[in-house]
Amino acid sequence: MAIHTLSGYPTYIEVDAETGRTQVTFDFKTPSDADLFAGFMRNLFTGVEVLVDVDEVDEEEDDDD
């Protein structure tokens, strides 16, 4: 099975501090291949995972509190 990466970008972002929710609208180019489009839709409807790169904190530094 091949993996295809479909890149998109946000067109709207709203952060609600009261509810702790973030709503984002993304824009993707629609795949022309029917199977790829179906897989794209399936994955969008099952949820999106965002990877966030953060610096690791040394646990010994946290003990100073």
C-alpha positions as CSV (number, residue, x, y, z in Angstrom):
1,M,0.0,0.0,0.0
2,A,1.4,3.4,-1.0
3,I,1.2,6.4,1.3
4,H,0.2,9.8,-0.2
5,T,0.8,13.1,1.5
6,L,-1.8,15.7,0.8
7,S,-0.6,19.1,1.9
8,G,-3.0,21.9,2.9
9,Y,-3.0,25.1,4.8
10,P,-5.3,26.8,7.3
11,T,-7.6,29.5,6.0
12,Y,-9.3,30.2,9.4
13,I,-8.3,29.6,13.0
14,E,-10.4,30.4,16.1
15,V,-9.3,29.7,19.7
16,D,-11.9,29.7,22.3
17,A,-10.3,30.2,25.8
18,E,-13.6,29.5,27.6
19,T,-14.2,26.0,26.1
20,G,-10.5,25.2,25.4
21,R,-11.4,24.3,21.8
22,T,-9.7,25.4,18.6
23,Q,-11.5,25.4,15.3
24,V,-9.5,25.4,12.1
25,T,-10.6,25.4,8.4
26,F,-8.1,23.9,6.0
27,D,-7.8,24.2,2.2
28,F,-6.5,21.1,0.3
29,K,-6.3,20.5,-3.4
30,T,-8.9,17.8,-4.2
31,P,-7.3,14.6,-5.4
32,S,-8.4,13.6,-8.9
33,D,-8.0,9.9,-8.4
34,A,-11.2,8.4,-7.0
35,D,-9.5,5.9,-4.6
36,L,-7.2,8.6,-3.3
37,F,-10.2,11.0,-2.8
38,A,-12.1,8.3,-0.9
39,G,-9.2,7.7,1.4
40,F,-8.7,11.4,1.9
41,M,-12.3,11.8,2.9
42,R,-12.3,8.8,5.2
43,N,-9.2,10.1,7.0
44,L,-10.6,13.6,7.4
45,F,-13.9,12.2,8.9
46,T,-12.1,10.0,11.3
47,G,-10.0,12.9,12.7
48,V,-6.8,14.7,12.1
49,E,-3.7,14.3,14.2
50,V,-1.3,17.3,14.5
51,L,2.3,16.7,15.5
52,V,3.8,19.4,17.6
53,D,7.6,19.7,18.0
54,V,8.5,20.9,21.6
55,D,11.8,21.0,23.4
56,E,12.2,18.3,26.0
57,V,12.4,19.5,29.5
58,D,15.0,18.0,31.8
59,E,13.1,16.4,34.7
60,E,15.8,17.5,37.2
61,E,15.1,21.2,36.3
62,D,11.4,20.7,37.1
63,D,12.3,19.5,40.7
64,D,13.5,23.0,41.5
65,D,9.8,24.3,41.9
